[in-house]
């Protein structure tokens, strides 16, 4: 359903749909947070003109606005309400974080699946599936500090390594056999056949991957060549030239782990040295505009590169040594396997895989989904052997210290110069 017209002024849109203010502010229009500014220049600019000025993709941006309005207006969207508690002690509890670009279509599919499951099984579903932007604070509220099995929902979905492999919490429960991969795919997607990405112990399910790629501002490169690999990017040549998604903990932690594993501690140190600033992907895609110092390269989820206008200064590059990936994991409790199997099959279905792959550009592991990837598109995967033999939380903490120390040193050097 479309609520937004490109020919409406941005002030009219925010007056009719106040929930869209946050979308504008977080995606390149910070002045929209102030009513007087909205009422001033906002009355003069149509959405079409505003997006053209910022170089933003019309279809994708209006889709984000429409999604936000639909979420607020849809009474069937369970992401708006707190977890629905029932009187039944046997109710299945589902919780997790869904990637923002696919939140609405996934919730629509789930709202159709839910009554069918409840009628067939006689079991109620208590579900709270938030947007990934809710962040780790929301996750912490669902997992107590003891890491007890009882503190977890029956099915938990989220991206990232730190949360799922912390040996003091969920990782400890993994070793006790608390979880089971309930998805029965006949093999894995052809995009990843050689990677051995499925959990060989059949404990964790991986639904899809969030790949991190480069967005290069060719007008800021100067005499430097476009970096085609992480190894080329992590060099003195790009000191203080790269924007990193530090606030996206799942993806940033995946970068620390993957680059450290592939190229050693020096790569993590160089990541700190090349960082110019931390930006949200919605800011990154417009970082070539405006005044002030601009990053030559930004690192972001592949999806956001598609919001960049073609033919401009910004060029997307899929690293030849592999896009760093943050897997979207699903945990299902072993002891409730019979009741959870149909739910796991839903989240592991071809339909859900197609939503992830086509609307979010998150490559799906479902064997029948055709992923939308640019030619050769290798990924940088930690591997289960590394995951099993390392405490990932400790590895992340150690890498963060290396990164922060290098970033602080680079910042001081820049200030002196």
C-alpha positions in Angstrom: 0.0 0.0 0.0 1.3 3.5 -0.9 0.7 6.4 1.4 3.4 8.7 0.1 3.4 10.7 -3.1 6.6 12.1 -4.6 4.7 15.3 -5.4 3.7 16.1 -1.8 5.9 18.5 0.1 8.0 17.0 2.8 6.3 19.2 5.3 2.9 17.9 4.3 4.1 14.3 4.5 5.4 14.8 8.1 2.2 16.7 9.1 0.0 13.9 7.9 2.4 11.1 9.0 4.5 12.3 12.0 6.1 8.9 12.2 8.0 9.7 9.0 10.1 12.4 10.7 12.6 9.9 12.1 13.0 8.4 8.6 13.9 11.7 7.2 16.2 12.6 10.0 18.1 9.3 10.0 18.5 9.2 6.2 20.0 12.6 5.3 17.6 15.3 6.5 18.7 16.2 10.0 17.0 19.6 9.9 13.6 17.8 9.7 13.8 17.1 13.5 13.1 20.8 14.1 9.4 21.9 13.5 10.3 25.4 12.4 12.7 24.1 9.7 10.1 21.6 8.5 7.5 24.3 8.3 10.0 26.6 6.5 11.9 25.0 3.8 9.8 21.8 4.0 6.8 23.7 2.6 8.8 24.6 -0.5 10.3 21.2 -1.3 8.4 18.3 -2.8 9.7 14.8 -1.9 10.8 14.3 -5.5 12.9 17.5 -5.4 14.3 16.8 -2.0 15.5 13.3 -3.0 17.0 14.6 -6.2 18.9 17.2 -4.3 20.4 14.5 -2.0 21.0 12.0 -4.8 18.8 9.4 -3.1 16.8 6.6 -4.8 13.2 7.6 -5.1 11.7 4.1 -5.0 13.7 2.9 -2.0 13.2 6.1 0.0 9.4 6.2 -0.6 9.3 2.5 0.3 10.9 3.2 3.7 8.4 6.0 4.3 5.5 3.8 3.3 6.8 0.9 5.5 7.0 3.2 8.5 3.4 4.4 8.0 2.2 0.9 7.5 3.8 -0.3 10.7 2.1 2.4 12.7 -1.3 1.8 11.1 -1.4 -2.0 10.9 -3.2 -3.5 13.8 -1.8 -6.9 12.8 1.9 -5.8 13.1 3.1 -7.5 16.3 6.3 -5.5 16.3 4.2 -2.6 17.7 3.1 -4.3 20.9 5.0 -5.8 23.8 5.2 -9.6 23.8 1.7 -11.0 23.9 1.5 -13.1 27.0 -1.1 -15.8 27.3 -2.5 -17.9 30.1 -1.0 -21.0 28.6 2.3 -22.1 30.1 2.9 -24.0 26.9 2.8 -20.9 24.6 5.7 -20.8 22.2 7.8 -17.6 22.6 9.6 -16.2 19.6 11.8 -13.1 19.7 14.6 -11.5 17.7 15.8 -8.7 15.6 14.9 -8.5 11.9 16.9 -6.5 9.4 15.2 -3.2 8.7 14.9 -3.5 4.9 12.9 -6.7 5.2 11.0 -6.1 8.5 7.6 -5.3 7.0 7.3 -8.1 4.4 8.6 -10.7 6.9 6.0 -9.5 9.4 3.3 -9.7 6.8 4.2 -13.3 6.0 4.4 -14.1 9.7 0.9 -12.6 10.4 -0.5 -15.0 7.8 1.4 -18.0 9.1 0.5 -17.4 12.8 -3.2 -18.2 12.9 -2.7 -21.3 10.7 -0.1 -22.7 13.1 -2.1 -21.9 16.2 -5.2 -23.6 14.8 -3.4 -26.7 13.6 -1.3 -27.1 16.8 -3.5 -25.8 19.5 -0.4 -23.9 20.7 -0.3 -20.1 21.1 2.5 -18.0 19.8 3.9 -15.1 21.8 6.0 -13.2 19.4 8.1 -10.0 19.5 10.2 -9.5 16.4 11.8 -6.0 16.5 13.7 -4.1 13.8 17.4 -4.6 14.0 17.8 -0.9 14.7 16.4 -1.6 18.2 19.9 -2.8 18.9 21.6 -4.7 21.7 19.8 -2.9 24.5 16.6 -4.6 23.6 18.4 -8.0 23.3 19.9 -7.6 26.8 16.4 -7.2 28.2 15.5 -10.7 26.8 18.6 -12.5 28.2 19.5 -12.3 31.8 23.0 -12.1 33.0 23.0 -15.7 34.1 22.5 -16.9 30.6 19.9 -19.4 31.8 17.9 -21.4 29.2 14.7 -20.2 30.8 15.6 -16.6 30.1 15.6 -17.3 26.3 12.6 -17.4 24.0 11.9 -20.8 22.4 13.1 -19.4 19.0 15.5 -16.5 18.8 16.6 -14.7 15.6 19.3 -12.1 15.1 22.5 -11.4 13.2 26.0 -11.3 14.6 28.6 -13.5 16.3 29.0 -11.9 19.8 25.6 -12.6 21.1 25.3 -16.2 20.0 28.7 -17.4 20.9 29.4 -15.7 24.3 30.5 -18.7 26.3 29.2 -17.1 29.5 25.7 -16.9 28.1 24.2 -18.4 25.0 27.4 -20.1 24.0 27.4 -22.0 27.2 23.9 -23.3 26.6 25.1 -24.4 23.1 27.6 -26.7 24.7 24.9 -28.1 27.0 22.8 -29.2 24.0 20.0 -26.6 24.5 19.5 -25.9 20.8 18.9 -27.8 17.6 18.9 -26.8 13.9 15.3 -27.9 12.9 15.5 -26.8 9.2 15.8 -29.7 6.8 17.1 -28.2 3.6 18.2 -30.7 0.8 21.6 -29.1 0.7 22.7 -25.5 0.7 22.4 -22.7 -1.8 24.7 -23.0 -4.8 26.2 -19.6 -3.9 27.8 -21.1 -0.8 28.3 -24.8 -1.6 32.1 -24.8 -1.2 32.0 -22.8 2.1 30.8 -25.4 4.5 28.6 -22.7 6.1 26.0 -24.9 7.7 26.6 -25.9 11.3 28.1 -29.4 11.1 26.8 -30.2 14.6 23.3 -29.2 13.6 22.9 -26.8 16.5 22.5 -23.3 14.9 20.5 -22.4 11.8 21.7 -19.8 9.4 19.0 -18.2 7.4 20.9 -15.6 5.4 24.0 -13.4 5.4 24.5 -9.6 5.7 27.5 -8.8 3.5 29.7 -5.7 4.0 31.1 -4.1 0.9 32.9 -0.8 -0.2 31.3 2.3 -1.5 34.0 4.4 -3.1 33.8 8.1 -3.6 35.8 8.4 -6.8 36.0 12.2 -6.5 37.9 11.8 -3.2 40.5 9.2 -4.3 43.0 11.6 -5.8 45.9 9.6 -7.2 44.9 6.5 -5.3 43.5 3.5 -7.2 40.0 2.2 -6.3 40.6 -0.5 -3.6 39.4 -3.9 -4.8 40.4 -5.9 -1.7 40.4 -5.4 2.1 44.1 -5.8 2.0 44.4 -2.9 -0.4 42.1 -0.8 1.7 43.9 -1.5 5.0 47.0 0.3 4.1 48.7 3.6 5.0 47.5 5.0 1.7 44.0 5.1 3.1 44.8 6.5 6.6 42.0 8.7 7.9 39.9 8.1 4.7 37.4 5.4 5.5 33.9 5.6 7.1 33.0 2.5 9.2 29.7 1.3 10.6 31.0 1.2 14.2 27.5 1.6 15.6 26.3 -1.5 13.7 27.7 -3.8 16.4 26.8 -7.1 14.5 28.5 -6.1 11.3 31.4 -4.2 12.9 32.2 -7.2 15.2 32.1 -9.5 12.2 34.7 -7.2 10.5 37.0 -7.3 13.6 36.8 -11.1 13.7 37.0 -11.8 10.0 39.8 -9.4 9.1 41.8 -10.4 12.2 41.4 -14.1 11.3 42.4 -13.5 7.6 45.1 -10.9 7.9 46.1 -10.9 11.6 46.2 -8.2 14.3 47.8 -5.8 11.9 44.6 -5.6 9.9 42.6 -4.7 12.9 45.1 -2.1 13.8 45.0 -0.7 10.3 41.2 -0.6 10.5 41.5 1.8 13.3 44.1 3.9 11.4 42.1 4.2 8.2 38.9 5.2 10.0 37.9 8.8 9.4 34.4 8.6 11.0 31.6 6.4 12.0 28.4 6.7 9.9 25.0 5.1 9.5 24.6 3.5 6.1 21.9 6.1 5.3 24.4 8.8 5.9 27.2 7.0 4.0 25.3 6.9 0.7 25.2 10.7 0.6 28.6 11.4 2.1 29.9 12.7 -1.2 27.6 15.7 -0.8 27.9 18.7 1.5 30.8 20.5 3.0 33.6 19.3 5.2 36.0 16.4 5.0 34.6 13.4 3.1 35.5 9.8 3.3 37.1 8.2 0.2 35.6 4.8 1.1 32.7 3.8 3.2 31.9 0.2 4.4 28.3 -0.7 4.5 25.7 -3.5 4.0 25.3 -4.3 0.3 21.7 -3.3 0.4 22.4 0.3 1.0 24.7 0.6 -2.1 21.5 0.3 -4.1 20.2 3.6 -2.8 23.0 5.4 -4.6 22.1 7.1 -7.8 23.8 5.5 -10.8 26.3 7.5 -12.8 27.5 9.6 -9.8 30.7 9.8 -7.9 29.9 6.8 -5.7 30.9 3.4 -6.9 30.1 0.1 -5.1 32.9 -2.5 -4.9 32.4 -6.1 -3.8 35.8 -7.0 -2.2 37.7 -9.6 -4.3 39.0 -11.2 -1.1 35.4 -11.5 0.2 32.7 -9.4 1.7 32.7 -9.6 5.4 29.5 -11.4 6.5 27.4 -11.2 9.6 25.1 -14.3 9.5 21.5 -14.2 10.5 21.2 -17.0 13.0 18.2 -18.7 14.4 18.2 -20.7 17.7 15.5 -23.2 18.4 15.2 -25.0 21.7 15.9 -28.8 21.5 13.3 -29.7 24.2 10.4 -28.2 22.2 11.5 -29.5 18.9 8.2 -31.0 17.9 6.2 -27.8 18.5 8.9 -25.6 17.0 9.5 -27.5 13.8 6.7 -25.9 11.8 7.9 -22.5 12.9 11.5 -23.2 12.0 10.2 -24.4 8.6 8.4 -21.1 8.1 11.5 -19.0 8.8 13.5 -21.4 6.7 11.0 -21.5 3.8 11.7 -20.5 0.2 9.3 -17.6 0.6 11.1 -16.1 3.5 14.4 -16.7 1.8 13.2 -14.8 -1.3 12.2 -11.9 0.8 15.6 -11.8 2.4 17.4 -12.2 -0.9 15.4 -9.9 -3.1 14.1 -7.2 -0.8 17.1 -7.0 1.5 19.8 -8.3 -0.8 20.8 -10.6 2.1 21.9 -13.8 0.4 19.8 -16.7 1.5 21.1 -20.2 2.3 17.9 -21.8 1.0 18.9 -24.1 -1.9 16.0 -22.9 -4.1 16.5 -19.2 -3.8 18.2 -17.3 -6.5 20.4 -14.7 -4.8 20.9 -11.3 -6.4 24.7 -11.0 -6.3 27.1 -9.1 -8.6 29.1 -11.7 -10.7 31.8 -13.2 -8.6 30.8 -12.4 -5.0 33.1 -14.2 -2.5 32.5 -13.8 1.2 34.8 -13.9 4.2 33.5 -16.6 6.5 35.1 -17.4 9.9 34.3 -21.2 9.6 32.9 -23.5 12.3 36.3 -24.8 13.3 37.4 -21.3 14.2 34.1 -20.6 16.0 34.4 -23.8 18.0 38.0 -23.3 19.1 37.9 -19.6 20.0 35.9 -17.6 22.6 34.4 -15.0 20.1 33.5 -12.6 22.9 37.0 -12.5 24.1 38.4 -12.2 20.6 36.1 -9.3 19.9 37.1 -7.5 23.1 40.8 -8.0 22.3 40.2 -6.7 18.7 38.3 -3.7 20.0 41.2 -2.7 22.1 43.6 -2.9 19.2 41.2 -1.0 17.0 40.5 1.8 19.6 44.1 2.2 20.4 45.0 2.7 16.7 42.0 5.0 16.1 43.0 7.2 19.1 46.6 7.4 17.9 45.5 8.3 14.4 43.1 11.0 15.8 45.9 12.5 17.9 48.3 12.6 15.0 45.7 14.3 12.8 45.0 16.9 15.5 48.8 17.7 15.8 49.1 18.0 12.0 
